Amino acid sequence: MAQEVDQLVKMMNQIADNFSFHDDVVDRIVDHVLRFWAPSMQKKLIDHERGQGADLKPAAREALKRLEMD
């Protein structure tokens, strides 16, 4: 399970990097995750962010907080 979360963190940080040059980076991350990630993947990463999330980039953490509210 930890390996799976580590991979999800890596992917989420890559998404944040790819959108980092946009003014609406967090919106774009949220849109991407909603369109392409299974709800189970989203939940695992949201749970991780709640627990520690220190290894997530700031834009990725903010996107997960928004997803958590949906």
Steps between C-alpha positions, in 0.01 A plus 500: 500500500778743588662439163172579326465828691860587421425449130186714523699776671761485226231522230321787676824697534572442130156635412568804719834553324339470156241767579729720711541767232124570490337762722219255578726206588278370781186512284679308227623234746148456638356471149762245397451284808120505468520399135772238507536356850278233648315608816698240696828663394368842599391368840838341573679823424253716692544269801876533462478879483289505817754284681826662399519610139837666559636333186236667281570826322295797627278518189434125524402532868265787420340303218440206733339729755260620229427144391431407861224764514321359194 
